Amino acid sequence: MMSSATDHDENGSNLSPRSMAAEAKAAATSNSHKEAERRRRKRINAHIATLKSILPNVIKTDKASLLGETVRRVRELKKAAGDIMAAAETEETGGGGDSTSKIMFPSETDELKVCECDNSGLTKATVCCEDRPEMVVELIRALKSVEAKVVRAEMSTVGGRTKTVLWVRLGGVGSDSDSDVGLRRALKMVMDKSVSGPESCKRARYYHHL
């Protein structure tokens, strides 16, 4: 009789505590997956709505058409950015024009350039790397460490990249060559913090022109 009651309890409509716990866990897992899927769909729909609002002249609004138009626009903007960079490099290498009108556009490669300006007694330093909130503070400290006085400065930040151009007057002890080397070393330390970051995989390029 006892064996029959036990079998009825295990195989009948009444569930054992272990079975009830297993079903409750399975239900909780299912609900968690459903909630995660709901949040995922909500994020996707929000991004699709954003694309609809920023893409010009959109005719078809289904997801496939929106993604296709987004790819086309990104390629178009990338080409335009490349043209801007080429124009900036042409001006910087002597293509003419007023220096105040040069286009400031960060490159995708980490760069450090230090060179003397002709007949002005100034040194021009260009730093291009990943942008960081503390970048400006680090640059100020680097310049102070070599007693460099900033005469003019330009900075631009696009897409997480930053480019800084500094015209400085070096007042440190020693020859002009030693001062330039000290400035380059100080700025290199600032840029290396970006180069050696965990998410950075870009190769740095250093230039020193005298």
RABELTA-V219169 format. One record per residue. N is the residue number from 1. RES is the residue in one letter. OMEGA is omega in degrees with one decimal (999 if undefined). D_FIRST is the distance of its C-alpha to the first C-alpha in Angstrom with 1 decimal. Layout:
N | RES | OMEGA | D_FIRST
N | RES | OMEGA | D_FIRST
//
This chain:
1 | M | -178.9 | 0.0
2 | M | -180.0 | 3.8
3 | S | -180.0 | 5.5
4 | S | 179.6 | 5.2
5 | A | -179.9 | 6.4
6 | T | 178.8 | 8.8
7 | D | 179.5 | 10.0
8 | H | -179.3 | 10.7
9 | D | -177.9 | 12.6
10 | E | -172.9 | 14.6
11 | N | -177.7 | 15.4
12 | G | -176.8 | 15.6
13 | S | -179.6 | 18.5
14 | N | -179.6 | 17.7
15 | L | 176.6 | 19.4
16 | S | 178.0 | 18.9
17 | P | 180.0 | 21.9
18 | R | 179.4 | 23.3
19 | S | 179.4 | 23.3
20 | M | 179.6 | 25.0
21 | A | 179.5 | 27.5
22 | A | 179.2 | 28.3
23 | E | 178.8 | 28.9
24 | A | 178.5 | 31.0
25 | K | 179.6 | 33.1
26 | A | 179.4 | 33.6
27 | A | 179.2 | 34.7
28 | A | 178.4 | 37.1
29 | T | 179.1 | 38.6
30 | S | 178.7 | 39.1
31 | N | 179.3 | 40.8
32 | S | 178.0 | 43.0
33 | H | 179.3 | 44.1
34 | K | 179.9 | 44.9
35 | E | 177.5 | 47.0
36 | A | 178.1 | 48.8
37 | E | 177.9 | 49.6
38 | R | 179.1 | 50.8
39 | R | 179.0 | 53.1
40 | R | 179.2 | 54.4
41 | R | 179.3 | 55.3
42 | K | 178.9 | 57.0
43 | R | 179.6 | 59.1
44 | I | -179.4 | 60.1
45 | N | 178.4 | 61.1
46 | A | 178.6 | 63.1
47 | H | 177.6 | 65.0
48 | I | 178.2 | 65.6
49 | A | 177.8 | 67.1
50 | T | 178.0 | 69.3
51 | L | 178.5 | 70.6
52 | K | -175.2 | 71.4
53 | S | -174.6 | 73.4
54 | I | 179.3 | 75.4
55 | L | -179.1 | 76.1
56 | P | 172.4 | 79.4
57 | N | 178.5 | 79.9
58 | V | 179.4 | 76.3
59 | I | 177.8 | 76.0
60 | K | -175.4 | 72.6
61 | T | 175.1 | 69.8
62 | D | -172.4 | 66.8
63 | K | -178.5 | 65.3
64 | A | -179.9 | 66.6
65 | S | 179.0 | 70.2
66 | L | 178.9 | 70.1
67 | L | 178.0 | 69.0
68 | G | 178.5 | 71.7
69 | E | 177.7 | 74.3
70 | T | 177.7 | 73.2
71 | V | -179.8 | 73.7
72 | R | -178.6 | 77.1
73 | R | 178.8 | 78.2
74 | V | 177.7 | 77.0
75 | R | 179.6 | 79.1
76 | E | 179.4 | 82.0
77 | L | 178.0 | 81.8
78 | K | 177.7 | 81.5
79 | K | 178.7 | 84.6
80 | A | 178.0 | 86.4
81 | A | 177.6 | 85.4
82 | G | 178.0 | 86.7
83 | D | 178.9 | 90.0
84 | I | 179.2 | 90.3
85 | M | 179.2 | 89.7
86 | A | 178.6 | 92.3
87 | A | 179.4 | 94.8
88 | A | -179.9 | 94.1
89 | E | 178.8 | 94.6
90 | T | 178.3 | 97.8
91 | E | -176.2 | 99.3
92 | E | -178.5 | 98.2
93 | T | 173.7 | 99.9
94 | G | 180.0 | 103.2
95 | G | 178.3 | 102.7
96 | G | 178.8 | 104.8
97 | G | -179.9 | 104.2
98 | D | -177.2 | 103.9
99 | S | -179.2 | 101.5
100 | T | -177.7 | 100.1
101 | S | -179.0 | 98.9
102 | K | -178.0 | 96.8
103 | I | 177.1 | 93.2
104 | M | -179.1 | 90.6
105 | F | -178.3 | 87.6
106 | P | 175.2 | 85.2
107 | S | 179.8 | 84.7
108 | E | -179.9 | 81.4
109 | T | 177.6 | 82.6
110 | D | -176.1 | 83.0
111 | E | 172.8 | 86.8
112 | L | 178.7 | 89.2
113 | K | 175.6 | 92.9
114 | V | 179.8 | 95.7
115 | C | 178.1 | 99.4
116 | E | 176.2 | 102.7
117 | C | -176.5 | 104.2
118 | D | 169.8 | 107.8
119 | N | 179.6 | 110.6
120 | S | -177.4 | 108.3
121 | G | -179.2 | 107.2
122 | L | 174.6 | 103.6
123 | T | 179.5 | 100.6
124 | K | 179.5 | 98.1
125 | A | 178.9 | 94.5
126 | T | 179.8 | 91.7
127 | V | 177.4 | 88.0
128 | C | -177.1 | 85.4
129 | C | 175.3 | 81.7
130 | E | -179.9 | 78.2
131 | D | 176.2 | 78.5
132 | R | -178.8 | 77.1
133 | P | -175.5 | 77.3
134 | E | -174.9 | 79.2
135 | M | -176.9 | 81.7
136 | V | 179.6 | 84.6
137 | V | -179.8 | 84.2
138 | E | 177.3 | 84.0
139 | L | 178.8 | 87.2
140 | I | 179.0 | 89.0
141 | R | -180.0 | 88.2
142 | A | 179.8 | 89.2
143 | L | 177.9 | 92.6
144 | K | -177.5 | 93.2
145 | S | 179.5 | 92.6
146 | V | 177.8 | 95.5
147 | E | 179.2 | 97.7
148 | A | 178.9 | 97.7
149 | K | -178.2 | 98.9
150 | V | 176.3 | 97.4
151 | V | -179.6 | 100.2
152 | R | -179.7 | 98.1
153 | A | 175.3 | 94.4
154 | E | 179.9 | 92.4
155 | M | 174.3 | 88.7
156 | S | 179.4 | 86.4
157 | T | -179.9 | 82.6
158 | V | 174.5 | 81.0
159 | G | 179.0 | 77.4
160 | G | 176.7 | 76.6
161 | R | 179.8 | 79.8
162 | T | 176.5 | 82.8
163 | K | 179.8 | 86.4
164 | T | 176.7 | 88.8
165 | V | -176.3 | 92.6
166 | L | 169.8 | 94.6
167 | W | -172.5 | 98.4
168 | V | 172.6 | 99.0
169 | R | -176.5 | 102.0
170 | L | -178.3 | 101.3
171 | G | -178.7 | 102.9
172 | G | 178.9 | 101.5
173 | V | 178.5 | 103.7
174 | G | -178.7 | 104.7
175 | S | 177.6 | 105.8
176 | D | 179.5 | 104.7
177 | S | 178.6 | 102.8
178 | D | -179.9 | 100.9
179 | S | 178.0 | 100.1
180 | D | 179.3 | 98.7
181 | V | 178.5 | 96.6
182 | G | 177.6 | 95.2
183 | L | 180.0 | 94.4
184 | R | -179.9 | 92.7
185 | R | -179.2 | 90.6
186 | A | 179.3 | 89.6
187 | L | 177.7 | 88.5
188 | K | 178.7 | 86.8
189 | M | 177.9 | 84.5
190 | V | -178.0 | 83.6
191 | M | -179.0 | 82.8
192 | D | 177.7 | 80.9
193 | K | 176.5 | 78.3
194 | S | -178.0 | 77.5
195 | V | -176.0 | 77.9
196 | S | 179.9 | 75.5
197 | G | -176.1 | 72.8
198 | P | -176.7 | 69.3
199 | E | -176.2 | 69.6
200 | S | 177.7 | 73.1
201 | C | -177.6 | 73.9
202 | K | 178.4 | 77.5
203 | R | -178.8 | 80.4
204 | A | 175.4 | 83.1
205 | R | -178.0 | 86.7
206 | Y | 178.5 | 89.5
207 | Y | 176.5 | 93.2
208 | H | -177.8 | 96.1
209 | H | 178.4 | 99.5
210 | L | 999 | 102.7
//
